[in-house]
Amino acid sequence: MARIKKSDLIERIIEALRDSLAVLEKAARASHAEATHESSKAENKYDTRGLEAAYLAGGQARQAREILESIKVYGTLHLKEFPATEPIDLSAVVELETEGAIGIYFIGPRSGGLEVDYKGAEITVLTPQSPLGQQLMGKKPGQRWTTNFNGSRMSYRIVSVR
């Protein structure tokens, strides 16, 4: 794994969150306009277009608030370096081998599943609450384990932690 500057990685995560927020805000504005437009007025008791658009706009607004909270949290996240003897914890960058394939993960406080491009490498954000995040927490480089995942047996090896 190439040298990763965690502060730059955090900037990429925040940038990806802002991009998601911009798309979501545009969609929420369109949903709100649809919900309040005169053409969305119910024509009969079975016509729920306006109500559905209002529910959609509300859900998008909640998701936007969650993204804004994630941006705040990442903006104040304490970044830690991990020597070889240190167990995996929040802010670790983990290179993990799974069934012969290598993946790079950042253990973050929120926004699990977010994928960011960092200098040509795809890095996936994992939270400690996710199934894989739970398995990684506390482990050290070189550790191996096998687990069942969706009915399949999976083997893991921690290549490096930074």
N, C-alpha and C positions, 0 to 999 in steps of 0.2 A: 504494500500500500504506500503510495506516495505520501510525502509529508503533508499533513492536513493542519492548517492553521484554524483552530476552532473558532476564533472570532470571525474569520472570513466565512466559515461554514454557517455560523449563526446569522450573518448578514444574508446569506443565500436562503436560509430557512425563512427569515422575516420577509425577504423579497418575494418568495413563493407564496407566503401567506397573504401579502398585500395584493399580489396578482389574483389570487383566489377571491379575495375580498372585493376587488374591483369588478370582477365578473359577476359575483353574487349580488352586489349592490345594483348593477345594471339590470339583472334579472328581477330583483325585488321591485325596482322602480316600474318595470314593465308589468309585473303582476299587480302592483298597486293600481296602476293606471287601468288595467283590465278590470279589476274589482270595482273601481269607482266610476267607470265609463257608463254612460247612459245605455249603451247597447247591452250591458251586462245585467240590466234590470230584469228580474224574473218575469217571464211572459205567462207562466202558470205555476202551480204549486210544485211541479216536478222539475222545473228549470232551476238548476243549482249552479250555473256557470259563475255568477258573481260571488256566491258563497265559497266555491272551490278556489277561485282566484284569491279571495281574501285569506283563506287558510294557507294557501301557498305563499302569499306575501308575508304572513305572520311567521311561517317556518323559516323563510329566507332571512327575515330580520333577526330571528333567534340565532341562526347559524352565523350571521354577520357579527353579532355580539360575541359569540364564542371565538371567532377568528380574531377580533380585536383584543380579546382577553389573552389569547395565545401570543399575539404580537407583543403585548406588554410583558408577559412572563418571559419570553425569549430575550427581550431587551434588557432584562435585569438578571438573567441567569448567570450564576457563578460557574465559571469554567474551570475544570480541574484537569491536571495531567495525571496519568496513571502509570506509575512504574510497574515493572513486570510482576512484582509481588503484591500489588494493590488489587483488591477485588473490584469487579465491574460495579459501577454506580452511576447516578445521574451525571450526564455530560461526557460519558465515555464514548469514544469511537471504536467500534468493534468490527474486526474483520473475521467473518465466520464462514467456515467451510461446511456446506451441507450437501451430502451425496456427491462430492467431487466439485461442486460449484462454489465459488467464493462470492460472498455478499458483504457489503459494508453498511453498518448500521450506526446511527447516533441515538444514544439513550437520552430522550428528552422528556420534559414534564408534560407536554401536551402535543396534540396534532399527530398522533400515531398514524402511520401509513403514508404520510407526506413523503414524496420522493423529490429530491433535489439533485441537480447536476452540479458537481463540484470538480472543476478542472477535468472534465471528461468522464468522471466516475459517478455512477448513480449511487446516492446515499439515501437510505430509507430511515425515517424517524420511527423509533420504537418507544413506547412508554413502558415503565416498569409494571404497569397493570396488564399489558397485553400477554397472551400466552408465551410467546417467545421471550419477551422482556422479563417475565417472571423467571423463566429458566436461565436467563443470562445473569441476572442480578446475583452478585456475590462470587461468581466464577472468575477464574484467572486464565491467562494465556496458556495454551497447551491442553487445557481440560477437554475431555471428550465425554459425550453421553449419547444415549439412544432413547427415543421416546416414540409413542404412537401419536400420529397426527392425522386426523380424518381417516382413520382406519388403516393407515400405512405406517410402517416402522421407518423412522428417520434417524440418521446418524449425524451428529454435529461435532465440530472441533473448533475451538477458539484459536485462530491464527495469531492475532495480535489485539492489543487493547492500548488505546492512547487517550 
